[in-house]
């Protein structure tokens, strides 16, 4: 007796055709390609973040010692931290009165004309409550700009990160704060009945 296979069993044993295999392989290859691009971008971003973090740490170590132990002087200098990172330091003296906030105008109640408003004196933030403010600046102010460089091999431009800060320095550390009324030689406020 010959047994005939049912059409359902024949359909189950047929397997995949060549076109189905090629389509599945293409979908798999495209998915792997996209995943590799995402991983490569993630690794590049991680490397850049690590480089910026290292540059910030080097900059902090350099800025921490600027003006410590020796007086600051305006000018430029440069050097290397290691084989990868180098630095360039730019120090400029700043006039403290040049960065004073603009004067504030007092608000007057009621309707005043523009001429009457101009007659009212403006009060500067630096002069408010100080009886005209200090005539001499008790400190020297410096703007410190530090640029850290790294990379740049094989004709590429080096990457940079710039860090800026303001530093105040007593022009005469042995004489307190010259020009500041109400301060004794040690830089402490004068008190009635003598100094402490």
C-alpha positions as CSV (number, residue, x, y, z in Angstrom):
1,X,0.0,0.0,0.0
2,X,1.2,3.4,-0.9
3,X,0.5,6.2,1.5
4,X,-0.1,9.6,0.0
5,X,1.2,12.6,1.9
6,X,-1.4,15.1,2.8
7,X,-0.9,18.6,1.3
8,X,-0.6,20.1,4.9
9,X,2.4,17.9,5.7
10,X,4.1,18.7,2.4
11,X,3.7,22.4,3.1
12,X,5.3,22.1,6.5
13,X,8.4,20.3,5.3
14,X,9.1,22.7,2.4
15,X,11.5,25.1,4.4
16,X,12.6,28.6,3.4
17,X,13.2,29.7,-0.2
18,X,16.4,31.4,-1.3
19,X,14.6,34.8,-1.6
20,X,13.4,34.6,2.0
21,X,16.9,33.8,3.2
22,X,18.5,36.7,1.2
23,X,15.8,39.2,2.6
24,X,16.4,38.0,6.1
25,X,20.2,38.4,5.7
26,X,19.8,41.9,4.3
27,X,17.6,43.0,7.3
28,X,20.1,41.5,9.7
29,X,23.1,43.2,7.9
30,X,21.3,46.6,8.0
31,X,20.4,46.2,11.6
32,X,24.0,45.3,12.5
33,X,25.4,48.2,10.5
34,X,23.1,50.7,12.3
35,X,24.0,49.2,15.7
36,X,27.8,49.5,14.8
37,X,27.4,53.2,13.9
38,X,25.5,53.9,17.2
39,X,28.3,52.1,19.2
40,X,31.1,53.9,17.3
41,X,29.4,57.3,18.0
42,X,28.9,56.4,21.6
43,X,32.6,55.4,22.0
44,X,33.7,58.7,20.2
45,X,31.5,60.8,22.6
46,X,32.9,58.9,25.6
47,X,36.4,59.5,24.4
48,X,35.8,63.3,23.9
49,X,34.1,63.6,27.3
50,X,37.1,61.9,28.9
51,X,39.5,64.3,27.1
52,X,37.5,67.3,28.2
53,X,37.4,66.0,31.8
54,X,41.2,65.5,31.7
55,X,41.7,69.0,30.3
56,X,39.5,70.5,33.0
57,X,41.5,68.7,35.7
58,X,44.8,69.9,34.2
59,X,43.3,73.5,34.0
60,X,42.2,73.4,37.6
61,X,45.6,72.3,38.8
62,X,47.2,75.1,36.9
63,X,44.7,77.8,37.9
64,X,45.0,76.8,41.6
65,X,48.6,78.0,41.8
66,X,48.4,81.2,39.7
67,X,49.2,84.1,42.0
68,X,50.0,81.8,45.0
69,X,53.4,82.4,46.6
70,X,54.4,85.0,44.0
71,X,52.7,88.1,42.7
72,X,50.7,88.0,39.5
73,X,52.0,89.9,36.5
74,X,50.2,90.7,33.2
75,X,51.5,88.7,30.3
76,X,51.4,85.4,28.4
77,X,53.1,82.1,29.1
78,X,52.8,78.5,27.8
79,X,54.0,75.0,28.5
80,X,53.1,71.4,28.6
81,X,51.3,69.2,31.2
82,X,52.4,65.9,29.6
83,X,52.9,64.4,26.1
84,X,49.2,65.0,25.2
85,X,48.1,68.2,26.9
86,X,49.7,71.7,26.6
87,X,48.6,75.0,27.9
88,X,48.7,78.8,27.2
89,X,48.1,81.3,30.0
90,X,47.1,84.9,29.4
91,X,46.9,87.3,32.4
92,X,45.6,90.8,32.0
93,X,45.1,93.4,34.7
94,X,41.5,94.8,34.9
95,X,40.4,98.1,36.2
96,X,37.8,97.3,38.9
97,X,36.0,100.6,38.3
98,X,35.6,99.6,34.6
99,X,33.4,96.6,35.5
100,X,31.3,98.4,38.1
101,X,27.6,97.8,37.4
102,X,25.7,100.6,35.7
103,X,24.1,103.2,38.1
104,X,20.6,102.4,39.2
105,X,17.9,105.1,39.0
106,X,15.6,105.4,42.0
107,X,11.9,105.0,41.3
108,X,9.7,108.0,42.2
109,X,6.1,107.8,43.1
110,X,3.5,109.8,41.1
111,X,3.7,111.4,37.7
112,X,7.0,113.2,37.2
113,X,8.2,114.9,34.1
114,X,11.4,113.8,32.4
115,X,13.2,117.0,33.5
116,X,12.4,116.4,37.2
117,X,13.5,112.8,36.9
118,X,16.9,114.0,35.5
119,X,17.4,116.3,38.5
120,X,17.3,113.4,40.9
121,X,20.8,112.0,41.3
122,X,21.4,108.4,40.3
123,X,22.8,106.1,43.0
124,X,25.6,103.8,42.1
125,X,25.7,100.4,43.7
126,X,29.4,100.9,44.7
127,X,28.6,104.3,46.3
128,X,25.4,103.3,48.1
129,X,25.8,103.5,51.8
130,X,29.6,104.2,51.7
131,X,29.5,108.0,51.6
132,X,30.8,108.3,48.1
133,X,32.6,104.9,48.1
134,X,36.3,104.2,48.4
135,X,38.6,106.6,46.5
136,X,41.3,104.0,45.9
137,X,40.9,100.3,45.0
138,X,42.1,98.1,47.8
139,X,43.2,95.3,45.4
140,X,44.5,94.6,42.0
141,X,42.1,92.6,39.7
142,X,43.4,90.3,37.0
143,X,41.6,88.3,34.4
144,X,43.2,84.9,33.9
145,X,42.5,83.0,30.7
146,X,43.9,79.4,30.4
147,X,43.6,77.5,27.1
148,X,44.3,73.8,27.2
149,X,45.3,72.0,23.9
150,X,45.3,68.3,23.0
151,X,45.2,66.0,20.0
152,X,45.9,67.5,16.6
153,X,48.0,64.7,15.1
154,X,48.2,63.8,11.4
155,X,47.3,67.2,10.2
156,X,44.2,67.6,12.4
157,X,43.4,70.8,14.3
158,X,44.0,70.4,18.0
159,X,41.1,70.5,20.3
160,X,40.9,73.3,22.8
161,X,39.1,74.2,26.0
162,X,39.4,77.7,27.5
163,X,38.9,78.4,31.2
164,X,38.6,82.0,32.5
165,X,38.5,83.5,36.0
166,X,39.0,86.7,37.9
167,X,41.7,86.9,40.6
168,X,42.0,89.7,43.2
169,X,45.4,90.3,44.7
170,X,46.5,92.7,47.4
171,X,49.1,95.0,45.8
172,X,51.1,95.2,49.0
173,X,50.5,92.1,51.2
174,X,52.5,93.7,54.1
175,X,50.3,96.7,54.3
176,X,46.7,95.4,54.7
177,X,44.4,97.2,52.2
178,X,45.7,100.6,51.3
179,X,43.1,103.3,50.6
180,X,40.4,101.5,52.5
181,X,39.1,103.8,55.2
182,X,38.3,102.0,58.5
183,X,41.0,99.3,58.2
184,X,44.1,98.9,60.2
185,X,47.5,97.8,59.0
186,X,46.7,94.1,59.3
187,X,43.6,94.4,57.1
188,X,41.2,94.0,60.1
189,X,38.4,96.6,60.7
190,X,39.2,99.3,63.2
191,X,37.1,99.0,66.4
192,X,36.3,101.7,68.9
193,X,38.8,101.5,71.9
194,X,41.7,100.1,69.9
195,X,42.3,97.3,67.5
196,X,42.5,93.6,68.0
